[in-house]
Amino acid sequence: MLLSLLVILLILPSLGQTFAVSSVTIETSQETYQYGDYFLMMVNVSEITGNDAYIYITNPVERKSLLLQLPIFQEYTEVPARSPFAADDWKTGTYTLEVEYSGAESSVQFTILDTGKIGIPSWIKDLAKMWINEPFVTDKDFARAIGYLIEQEIIKIPYTEPGEETVSYIPEWVKNSAGWWIEGKISDTEFAMTLQYLVKTGIITVNLSRI
């Protein structure tokens, strides 16, 4: 009898571990974001099971989709966004993130507000890189492309009318500014001020009725 009791006491802890359900939590670096802010998501699990975490997002009109299938190699995982929130990619409102991992679930919400802060889509950095590094992309090509993107409100800048000062070429400091923006040394808002200068001096021409 004593031997049986001892065996049961030895087996019970391992049974508890076998049937224990893994826990998972998901958090965001902020509850509220503006255009131009960078998003950071954190996933924390109680144990590594070898399964992937599935992260779903529900947008402000309640449309749900799979955002990310995340391999889990450690208990705490940070997932930073490669580009900031921009108006053409993200609408204002409240979003819900849900994570599923080894039978466990968790959710968190965050809100995007339009406070006038500028967010430029990250793919435009590729255009700026080509203009800086490729000789076949001229200043005129770059100015024409940026002007079109401003008219289409893919790039948003403060309302600007051409001033009395006119410039026939793009100053070298503008390329320096573009390079700093590509490297993340200046913000989208600061680079938008550079583009605003190009509009004001007539280097970039836009249809003012559209912006």
N, C-alpha and C positions, 0 to 999 in steps of 0.2 A: 504493500500500500504506500509506504513512504517513498519507495523507488518510483512508483507511477506518478506521485505528486511532484517529485523532483523533475521528472521528464516533462510534465505539463508546464511547469514554471520556466523551464529552459526553452520550450517551443513557443510560448505565448508572445514574447517580444518580437521574434522573427515573423510570426503571423501578422502582428500589428503593422510591421513595416511592409509586408507583402500587400496588404489590403489598404494601406494608407493612400489617400488621393493627393496628388501633387497640387500645390497652390500656385497661383500666378497673379500678378498685379501689373497694371499698365498705368503710366503717368505721363504727363507732358510737362515741359519746362515752364510753361506759362498757362494760365487759364484763359487769357485774352491776348490775341496777336493783332498786329497791324500789317498792312502791306509793307514789304521791305524787311520784316522780321524773319529770322530763321527758326525753323521748327526743330525741336528735339523731343524724341519719344524714348521712354525708359521702360524696359520689361524686366520684371524680377520673378524668378521661379524658385520654388522651395528645393527642387532637386533636378538633376539632369537625367532625363529619361531616354534621350536619343531621338525624341520626336521633334518635329518642327512646330513652331508657334504660328498660328494663322491669325492675321490681324485684318479686321474688316472696318470699313469706314462708312458711316451714314451721313449724307450731306444735309443741308438745311431743308431740302424738299423731300427728305426721308427716303432717298434712294441709297440702297446698301450695296456695296461691292467689296471684293477682296482687294485690300491695299497691298499686302505683303505676306509672303510665306517666309518666315524668319527661322533659319537654323539656330538652335540653342546650344552653345558650347560652354556657357558659364551661367552662374545663377543671376548675374546682373548684366544686362545688355543695353547699351545706348545706341539709338538709331538717329543720327543727325540728318537733316535735309541738305541736299547739295545746293539748293537754290532757295532764295527767299520767297515768301508769299507774294504773288503778283495778281493783279485784278483779272487778267485774262484767263488764269488757271483756277483761281479760287474766288468764289462768291462770298459776300458777307453773310454772317449767320452762325448758328451753332452746329458743330459737327460732333458725332459720337464715334469713338474708337472702341472696338471690342476685340479682345484677344481670347483665343482658345488654345489650350495646351494640355495634352495628356488628360483630357476629361475635365479640366478646370477652366473657368471663365472669369473674365474681369472686364470692366469698361470704364471709360473716362470721357469727359466732354471738354471741348475748347471752343472758343468763339473768335471769329475774325471780324474786326471792325474797320471801316474806312474812315480814317482820321485825317486823310490828306497826305499821309506819308507815302512816298513813292516806292513802288517795287517794279523793277525792270526784269522781264523774263530772262532766265540765265542763258538761253540759246543765243541771245543777241551778243553775248560775249564772244561766241564763235565768229560772228560777223566782224566784231572789233579786232579780233586776233588776225583775221585775214587782211583787214585794212592796214594793220601795223606791220605785218610780216610778209605779205605777198605783193610784189611790185605791180601785178596786173590789176589789183583793186585800187583804183585811184581815189583821190579826195572827193571828186565829183560823184563817183559810184557810191561811196560811203554816205555822202550828204544826201543823195537822192534816196537811198534805201532808208536812212533814218527819217527823212521827211515823210516818206510813205507810211512808215510804222507809227509816226506821231499822228498823222491824219487818221489812221485806222484805230487810234487809241490803244494800240498794242504797247506803245511807250507813252506814258502820260507825263506831261510837264506842266508847270503853271502857265496860265494863259499869257501869251507873249506876242507882242506886235513888233515888227521890224523897227529898229531905231534909226536915228540919223547917221550913226556910224556904220559904214559898210566895209567889208573885208572880202577880197577876191580869192583868198586861200585860207586853208585851215592852219592856224598857228601850231607850231611844234608842241607847245605846252598842252594842247588838246590831246595829242597822241600820248603824252606823258600821263595825263589824267585818265585816259582810256586804259592805259597799262596798269595804273594803280587800281582802277575799278576791277579789272580782270583778276588781279592778285588779291582782291578783298581788302586793300588798304584804305579805300574810301567807299562810302555807302552808295546805294542806288540814288538816294536823294541828292548827294553831292555831285554825282556824275550827271544827273538830270539838269543840274544848274549849268554844267558845261554845255549840254545840248541846248539849253535855253539861250546861252550866249550865241551859239551858232545860228539860231533862229533870229535872234535880235540883230545880228550883224548881216543877215541876208545870205549867209553861206548855205543854210538849210532853208528852203522855201516850203511853206505849208499852206493849205487852204484854211484860212483863219475861221471860216464859217463852220468848220467841222470840229474845231477843238476849243 
